[in-house]
Amino acid sequence: MFDGCRIILASKSPRRQELLKYLFDSFDVIPSNADETPPEGIPAESVPEVLSVRKARDVAINNSDALVIGCDTVVILDGKIFGKPRNLAEAADMLTALSGRTHKVVSGVCFCCKGRTMSFSQVTEVTFYPLSAEDIIGYIAESSPLDKAGSYGIQDRGGLFVERISGDHYNVIGFPIARIKAELKRFEKIIGGE
């Protein structure tokens, strides 16, 4: 897939880098400097895809012959976006809000190559068990909630909060790798058909 093409991940996320290794033996990491302010007036579920396009295009400007992969992930509860918390108090507030509730994790993914762009969104529903104050305080003390949408990582101790998920587990980590593989095959055909 994309043989001989330079692959660039427009993200500094170590989790995304680990998952992309499932598809490519080697790739470069060039984090985007794109504005990540959510656009006003669009549904919350559309925001990650819009931001993923911004990120991929930002990196593709100087790397037009490469395949650039951009991604953005948010947690949504009651139509409100829970991005990365600004501080530990906000992280605690987010986890308290998610306690005993079902929320959506939405990842937007964008591919740019040779002036062409393709993007999509992936949605997974996650239900948390009710969390005690001790659960939340302990998690914040022992984990790194500030670099995760919704203040938790399903791949770390945050997985202990999850009663059930409906959809792609890797999407909750922030990179729906199986869907990415399928969509990359489609995109390669589009690029190759030019």
Secondary structure, 3 states (H helix, E strand, C coil): CCCCCCEEECCCCHHHHHHHCCCCCCCEECCCCCCCCCCCCCCHHHHHHHHHHHHHHHHHCCCCCCEEEEEEEEEEECCEEECCCCCHHHHHHHHHHHCCCEEEEEEEEEEEECCEEEEEEEEEEEEECCCCHHHHHHHHHHCCHHHCHHHCCCCCHHHHHEEEEECCHHHHHCCCHHHHHHHHHHHHHHHHCC
